[in-house]
Amino acid sequence: MEPSVQRQPFAQVASAWDRLAQDALPNPFLTTAWHRTLHKLAPDDPVPPALETVLYQWGGEPRALATLGRARVRRALVFSSRMLFLNETGDPRLDYLTVEHNAPLAPVGAEAKAFAGMVEGLLTDTDWDELCLGWVEADRWRACWLECSHLPLMPVVIDRRPYYFRGLQSRDARPDQLLSSLSSNTRQQIRRSIRQYGGLDALAFEVATDPAMAVRWFEHMVELHQARWQAQGKVGAFADPFMRAFHEHLIEAGAQDGSARMIRVQTSERVIGYLYNLRAGGYECNYQSGLAYEADPRSKPGLVSHILAMAAAAETGVHCYDFLVGESQYKRSLASGKGEMLRVSLQRRRPMLWLERQLRAARDRILQKRGRERKEAW
């Protein structure tokens, strides 16, 4: 049977998504719960239109699945492009969710071939100019491009950012073991902060055990998070009602099976912080946090909360704790490894897109030349 690509409502492929996820690399951004929530809550407006699910089949069996968004995007007031978005909506307000390690859902070892097959199937439709792949891990992107470089598409790297993670082993279930692997400066800061909180025995690490408790802790986390960011003149991650609604639904769905973990760290007197982590298999990532900062800068609620969360993750078989995209000192201090995420778009052969690429390349050359001239002047 020939390969085929079909666009269907999510409800029609939800069971196939569940089955395919069992053979895929663990990824909390590709779970059935994440995508069911996205399809349920994304506004069904004409612009962008309702989300679709793309099903790639080969031999009559599902080989890859992904959510597909759509929007017309205007850049530099001149260039207009009909865009498809892989596992995103195409609405910047909704895509503040920030899907990382993005890819179609596919079996382990077959991701690149499934990606190429899905993209080739989408090329049979003429109603789009670009496919935005979102934030893709750099090594995965290179493997995928090798499989589809023969297609009439031009890859454009829009942005690149580092992400940090910590590899875990069973012995890391002891916080002291984790601390011993950190730099002396970081280790000293955390130990001093733990003493300020009354010592390890005075710290209670808890994971919400039912949906109601998890949502309640999420609301407390949002209060702390928003207060911190708004004090710095920023809106915070949960200013938009959609963000709060999405994560409340996701937490309700994932609190019981542990895929969405609301964590609270406290002493007998006060809460130190909340972590909102996502877990799939042996992988756990810290999606967001709300921390109770004190006047004393030597207090490190984030570092202490993450040390306890990583120890708990190691104890339950997690082998990778991911801090996700972004440059932050606490990520560099706690991580054992670093990778790169690329935001990539695949462009079809369109004259206006070619012209845009040429103009952007010319601009970049000018900026590079000016940068060299400034260095020489110094």
HUSULCOR-V319173 format. One record per pair of residues at least 24 apart in sequence whose ideal C-beta (glycine too) atoms are under 6 Angstrom apart, sorted by the first residue. I is the first residue (numbers start at 0). J is the second residue. D is the distance in Angstrom with one decimal. If there is no record, write none. Layout:
I,J,D
I,J,D
This chain:
0,58,5.4
0,59,4.9
2,57,4.5
2,116,5.4
3,56,5.1
4,55,5.3
4,120,2.7
5,54,4.8
6,51,4.5
6,53,5.8
7,52,5.3
7,54,5.9
9,38,4.1
9,52,4.8
12,52,5.1
12,54,5.5
15,61,4.7
16,64,5.4
19,61,5.6
19,64,5.8
19,104,5.4
22,106,4.1
23,104,5.4
24,107,5.5
25,279,3.6
25,280,3.0
25,282,4.6
26,100,5.6
26,279,5.7
27,277,3.6
27,279,4.6
28,98,4.7
29,104,4.8
32,252,4.4
32,253,5.6
34,66,5.4
36,245,5.9
36,248,4.7
36,249,5.0
40,244,5.8
40,245,5.6
41,88,5.4
47,89,4.4
47,90,5.8
55,116,5.3
55,117,4.2
62,113,4.9
63,103,4.1
63,105,4.3
63,113,3.7
63,117,5.1
64,104,4.6
65,103,4.1
78,351,5.8
78,355,4.8
80,128,4.6
80,129,5.1
81,127,5.0
81,128,4.8
82,129,4.7
82,131,5.7
83,127,4.8
83,130,4.7
84,131,4.8
85,132,5.1
85,133,5.6
87,133,5.5
92,239,6.0
93,241,5.8
98,133,5.4
99,134,4.7
99,323,5.6
99,324,5.8
100,136,5.4
101,133,3.9
101,134,5.4
101,135,5.3
111,142,4.5
111,143,4.8
111,146,4.4
112,146,5.6
114,143,4.5
115,146,3.8
115,147,3.9
118,147,5.4
128,347,5.4
128,349,5.3
129,344,5.1
129,346,5.0
130,345,4.5
131,344,4.9
132,343,4.5
134,340,4.6
134,342,5.5
135,341,5.4
135,343,5.6
137,339,4.2
137,341,5.4
140,341,5.4
140,343,5.9
151,348,5.6
152,345,4.5
153,346,4.7
154,343,6.0
154,345,5.8
155,344,4.8
155,346,5.8
156,341,5.4
156,343,5.7
157,342,4.4
157,344,5.9
158,342,4.3
159,339,5.9
159,341,5.1
160,324,4.9
160,340,5.4
161,337,5.6
161,339,5.8
162,323,5.6
162,324,4.7
162,338,5.3
162,340,5.4
163,322,4.6
163,330,4.0
163,334,3.7
163,337,5.5
164,319,5.6
164,321,4.5
164,334,5.9
164,336,5.3
165,320,4.7
165,334,5.4
165,335,4.7
166,335,5.2
167,313,4.2
167,317,5.7
167,318,5.4
167,320,5.9
171,313,3.9
172,310,5.5
172,313,4.5
172,314,3.7
174,306,5.4
174,310,4.8
177,306,5.7
177,309,5.9
177,310,5.9
185,332,4.3
188,299,5.5
189,302,5.0
189,306,6.0
191,297,6.0
192,298,5.7
192,299,4.0
192,303,5.4
193,303,6.0
195,298,5.9
196,266,5.4
197,266,5.7
201,266,5.2
203,265,5.3
204,264,5.6
204,307,4.5
205,263,4.9
206,260,5.5
206,262,5.5
207,254,5.8
207,261,4.2
210,251,4.3
210,254,4.6
213,250,4.8
213,254,3.8
213,261,4.2
214,247,5.5
214,250,5.7
216,261,4.3
216,263,5.6
216,273,5.7
217,250,5.5
217,261,5.6
220,273,3.6
220,289,3.5
223,289,3.2
224,289,4.0
236,287,6.0
262,308,5.7
264,304,4.6
264,307,5.9
271,300,4.6
272,300,4.5
272,304,4.5
274,304,5.6
274,308,5.5
281,316,5.8
281,317,5.4
281,318,4.4
282,319,5.0
283,312,5.0
283,317,4.8
283,320,5.4
284,321,3.9
284,323,5.5
285,322,5.8
301,329,5.4
302,329,6.0
305,333,5.7
